[in-house]
Amino acid sequence: MPAKPAISWHSLAFLFAFLVLVALGWQGKRTQEAVLATNQSVSHSLEIITATQEMLSSLQNIETGSRGFVLTGEQDYLEPYELGLMQLEEHRRALQMTLKDREYPDDRWFEELDRNISERLIIAAGNIQARRDAGLQAAAERLKQAGGKQIMENLRALLDAVEQRERRLLATSNRDLSETIERSRQLAVIGSLMVAALFLAAMWAINRNLRIRQALTVKAQAGEARLGALLQAIPDNLYAIGKQGRITALSQANDSRAPAPAAIEPLLVSLQEQADNSLQLHQTTWCEVDCQRTFEVRLVPTGLGDHLAIARDVTELQRSRDTLEDQKVFLRRVVDTDENMIFVRDDQGRFLLCNSAFATLLDSRPEAIEGHRADELAGAQRLLPLLQGEADLLCGSGELRITEVGLTDGLGQERWLQVVKRPMTISSGACYVVTVAVDMSLRRRMEQMKTEFISTVSHELRTPLTAIRGALGMLVGGVAGDIGDSARPLLDIAHKNSERLVRLINDILDIEKLEAGRLPFHFTRCDARELAEQALIDLKPYADEYGISLALDTPAASTQVHVNVDPDRFAQVMANLLSNAIKHSPAGGVVSVALRSDGSGLEIGVQDQGPGIPEEFRSRIFERFAQADSSDARKRGGTGLGLAITRSLVQQMNGRIGFDSQQARGTRFWIRLPLAPAEAQPNVAATATHPAPAHSAARILVLEPDTSAAEQLASTLQQHGYATLVASTAAQARELLGEFSIQALTLSPALSDEDSISFLQSLRSQNAYRHLPVLIVSLQPQRRDNDDGVLRGGAVGVIDWLHKPVDPSRVMDVVRACLNSSGTRPRILHVEDDEDLRVLLARLVEPLEIDLEGAATLAEARSLLDEQRYDLAIIDLMLPDGDGSELFDKLAQTVPPPPVIIFSALDAPVHDSRLALRQLVKSRHDGDELAALIQQLLHHWPPGQVQESNEVNA
């Protein structure tokens, strides 16, 4: 058997060692590869975990910053928010880059992540804006309801899912690595191989680290470049202040944009010295003198011993602030200079602006009022009249005008204001109300002085004028005997001029009453034919003086010519137009009046045959005191007020006036009035509350606004044998007067639709009612809860109410009518403080069989009334010791009570007239006594004054 070759153990050992070395080397290589793969996986997982944590940290910074700002409102809390916004996108990109090789998360995961991030950023921004605009409460409420917490939970869940997956991978890799190391330890017997393996591993790690550093260096250089670009892009200028006080500009130096470090260094050093080690913000404003720029400088410690400074150019902002402040000062001085009261209020009732004139109402200053509501101010109840009506204006449209508001200011003075309110809507949508109140107190006092002056003029001129006019009339009439031929022209001149003075005073007072709106108008449906015919009848004597004929041209009887006018004012218009036409027509001429109807309106023309109106005068013919030639006033008379009054009267009656004139061919003045609608059949049942009377009973019209009291009076009069009709308004009374035959009228002192005095004067101006017995009857109102229902009242008969200057002939007509045929001498009481008027009236009645006794005061009149009774009383309302109406209570107690004639020199407003009428009757008789008093008044009514007197006095 052949021998086996011998094997060298060194060789074997070398071989084995070599094989073992190779095996260990191979195993070491496998271990090295496993370690490297595991390390790479671990590093990658750590990068992913780090990226998710950084991204979650940015989101938490945004959450923390927004919540901190909402809770505190301090700007410093927004720094984490702004830092998070800056880092969020970068971390988002980094996360996506590290996960690009992963199967999870996929694109849908990133879409869900982006959607949640976007919603969270919107909510955070909305919370911050809400805190800025609406305050803490509204922002906190929005913070609760916005759903930001749920979105953050979603974001944490998404990021945690990625992190947990990476941590699981990391754990798996670590476990594998541990097993590999364990196997490597089993091969620890070969130390050299382990050392070699470790050396190789160390060399591999060093090589890998070098590569990572190189990559990080490249990234750092890129980040530095981006940071430099970012610093250049932002408007702020950044500076770093080192521990040693060295200042470095982080943004590139640019003289046109930022101050150089050397220029701003003193300021930053001083701010650094003031700063402490806390992380507090230090802020100041710095002006660069050379460039005249203003910077807002902020210094923030970094916590590492150095500081970061931010300088922002606020030059334009400061200029805007200065301009705004100048505008505020300008507005303040403008509104404070205005004497009108100006204030602005918002929808909460706060005063946003007011001027000094308004503040004086509260005896305060504008600064103490602005920013407060009315209920927060002392004495605010004084302002309530000025604050009404603002709620309706807050919608942002329309305006409110209040003609007159009365209040008392802080000094106790009464103020009268005219108020205008307008809404004002600003760009934010808020609506304010701007109020301007014009102080009318001085104007009101002037108007009061004017009214008092007119009243004084009325009394002080009319009273002596009555005496002058009456005395001249008596002289011209021959009362004092024959007048010589040489004296008669002088008396005629004086008499004519006294008449002219009367017309002048009346015209002036009418003009003033028209302007003040105090001239009463009583509209009724009238036949224009009858009014025109009456005007021609009234003016015929005047036309005869000038040798002028009057003609009337009317349409056919079937043509409707009814108009709604005041008959007295219409007569005044026609008198003015006709008198002008008569004065300007030549002797022997004709003045014609023509009526023309076109179905909707009526035109009334007055044509003269004068020389026409000069062209240069036509534009001012309706002005006050306007006359074509001053010589006209001396030649034809007149004041130049007639046409001005006529135009105002026509306009008040809803008409128009104009003229057509041709030289040498005369002038035609025309007025156009709307036709009245067709008159409906009167509803007699609605106004005549009692059946028609028998032919033997007198019919009395009861004019009383208190329906219950009127019914009781009518029933009581029926029991005394009278038939009655009841009217509650003057308009109803006129309808009944036109439809029924009325033998007497009871008139309430206070009518609801017209002044009682004006109604009485309107009746007396019409021939049909000139002698109608009129009794002023004052009844106790029947409206009180505790009223016993018994009729009470008083009455007095008023023959006429005459305004001074009184026409003596009209007084004589009334006095003659009062003469009775009983054979006894009538006794008349004349109460007048002007002695000349008493003498004049005594001289007037001297030829008559009358006893006239005069009294200058109320006391003298009461004394005479206590001594004897009178058949007639003539009383002036204005007496030295009181109002003449105070005597009528005394007269009503006389048996039988005498009727009265009232003289008044005042053109009083309506409410003053009502007060005077209420004083006429102060006695309070019960129902039967009142009916008996009315019966006595009618029975003893002057016989010459009554038509169909047999019925009335039956």
Stockholm file with secondary structure:
# STOCKHOLM 1.0

chainA/1-954         MPAKPAISWHSLAFLFAFLVLVALGWQGKRTQEAVLATNQSVSHSLEIITATQEMLSSLQNIETGSRGFVLTGEQDYLEPYELGLMQLEEHRRALQMTLKDREYPDDRWFEELDRNISERLIIAAGNIQARRDAGLQAAAERLKQAGGKQIMENLRALLDAVEQRERRLLATSNRDLSETIERSRQLAVIGSLMVAALFLAAMWAINRNLRIRQALTVKAQAGEARLGALLQAIPDNLYAIGKQGRITALSQANDSRAPAPAAIEPLLVSLQEQADNSLQLHQTTWCEVDCQRTFEVRLVPTGLGDHLAIARDVTELQRSRDTLEDQKVFLRRVVDTDENMIFVRDDQGRFLLCNSAFATLLDSRPEAIEGHRADELAGAQRLLPLLQGEADLLCGSGELRITEVGLTDGLGQERWLQVVKRPMTISSGACYVVTVAVDMSLRRRMEQMKTEFISTVSHELRTPLTAIRGALGMLVGGVAGDIGDSARPLLDIAHKNSERLVRLINDILDIEKLEAGRLPFHFTRCDARELAEQALIDLKPYADEYGISLALDTPAASTQVHVNVDPDRFAQVMANLLSNAIKHSPAGGVVSVALRSDGSGLEIGVQDQGPGIPEEFRSRIFERFAQADSSDARKRGGTGLGLAITRSLVQQMNGRIGFDSQQARGTRFWIRLPLAPAEAQPNVAATATHPAPAHSAARILVLEPDTSAAEQLASTLQQHGYATLVASTAAQARELLGEFSIQALTLSPALSDEDSISFLQSLRSQNAYRHLPVLIVSLQPQRRDNDDGVLRGGAVGVIDWLHKPVDPSRVMDVVRACLNSSGTRPRILHVEDDEDLRVLLARLVEPLEIDLEGAATLAEARSLLDEQRYDLAIIDLMLPDGDGSELFDKLAQTVPPPPVIIFSALDAPVHDSRLALRQLVKSRHDGDELAALIQQLLHHWPPGQVQESNEVNA
#=GR chainA/1-954 SS CCCCCCCCHHHHHHHHHHHHHHHHHHHHHHHHHHHHHHHHHHHHHHHHHHHHHHHHHHHHHHHHHHHHHHHHCCGGGHHHHHHHHHHHHHHHHHHHHHTTTCSSSCHHHHHHHHHHHHHHHHHHHHHHHHHHHHCHHHHHHHHHHSCHHHHHHHHHHHHHHHHHHHHHHHHHHHHHHHHHHHHHHHTTTCHHHHHHHHHHHHHHHHHHHHHHHHHHHHHHHHHHHHHHHHHHHSSSEEEEECTTCCEEESSCCCTTTSCCHHHHHHHHHHHHHHCCSSCCCEEEEEEETTTTEEEEEEEEECSSSCEEEEEEECHHHHHHHHHHHHHHHHHHHHHHHCSSEEEEECTTCBEEEECHHHHGGGTSCHHHHTTCBGGGSTTGGGGHHHHTTCGGGTTSCCCEEEEEEEEECTTSCEEEEEEEEEEEECTTSCEEEEEEEEECHHHHHHHHHHHHHHHHHHHHHHHHHHHHHHHHHHHHTTTTCCCCTTTHHHHHHHHHHHHHHHHHHHHHHHHHHHHHTCSCCCCEEEEHHHHHHHHHHHHHHHHHHHTCEEEEECCCTTSCCEEEECHHHHHHHHHHHHHHHHHHSCTTCEEEEEEEECSSEEEEEEECCSCCCCGGGGGGTTSTTCCSCHHHHHHHCCCSCHHHHHHHHHHHTTCEEEEEEETTTEEEEEEEEEBCCCCCCCCHHHHCCSCCCCTTSCEEEEECSCHHHHHHHHHHHHHTTCEEEEESSHHHHHHHHHHSCCSEEEECSSCSSSCHHHHHHHHHTSGGGTTCCEEEEEECCSCCTTCCCCCEEEEEEEEEEEESSCCHHHHHHHHHHHCCSSSSCCEEEEECSCHHHHHHHHHHSTTSSCEEEEESSHHHHHHHHHHCCCSEEEEESEETTEEGGGGHHHHHTSSSCCCEEEEECCCCCHHHHHHHHHHHCCCCEEHHHHHHHHHHHHHTSCGGGCTTHHHHTC
#=GC SS_cons         CCCCCCCCHHHHHHHHHHHHHHHHHHHHHHHHHHHHHHHHHHHHHHHHHHHHHHHHHHHHHHHHHHHHHHHHCCGGGHHHHHHHHHHHHHHHHHHHHHTTTCSSSCHHHHHHHHHHHHHHHHHHHHHHHHHHHHCHHHHHHHHHHSCHHHHHHHHHHHHHHHHHHHHHHHHHHHHHHHHHHHHHHHTTTCHHHHHHHHHHHHHHHHHHHHHHHHHHHHHHHHHHHHHHHHHHHSSSEEEEECTTCCEEESSCCCTTTSCCHHHHHHHHHHHHHHCCSSCCCEEEEEEETTTTEEEEEEEEECSSSCEEEEEEECHHHHHHHHHHHHHHHHHHHHHHHCSSEEEEECTTCBEEEECHHHHGGGTSCHHHHTTCBGGGSTTGGGGHHHHTTCGGGTTSCCCEEEEEEEEECTTSCEEEEEEEEEEEECTTSCEEEEEEEEECHHHHHHHHHHHHHHHHHHHHHHHHHHHHHHHHHHHHTTTTCCCCTTTHHHHHHHHHHHHHHHHHHHHHHHHHHHHHTCSCCCCEEEEHHHHHHHHHHHHHHHHHHHTCEEEEECCCTTSCCEEEECHHHHHHHHHHHHHHHHHHSCTTCEEEEEEEECSSEEEEEEECCSCCCCGGGGGGTTSTTCCSCHHHHHHHCCCSCHHHHHHHHHHHTTCEEEEEEETTTEEEEEEEEEBCCCCCCCCHHHHCCSCCCCTTSCEEEEECSCHHHHHHHHHHHHHTTCEEEEESSHHHHHHHHHHSCCSEEEECSSCSSSCHHHHHHHHHTSGGGTTCCEEEEEECCSCCTTCCCCCEEEEEEEEEEEESSCCHHHHHHHHHHHCCSSSSCCEEEEECSCHHHHHHHHHHSTTSSCEEEEESSHHHHHHHHHHCCCSEEEEESEETTEEGGGGHHHHHTSSSCCCEEEEECCCCCHHHHHHHHHHHCCCCEEHHHHHHHHHHHHHTSCGGGCTTHHHHTC
//
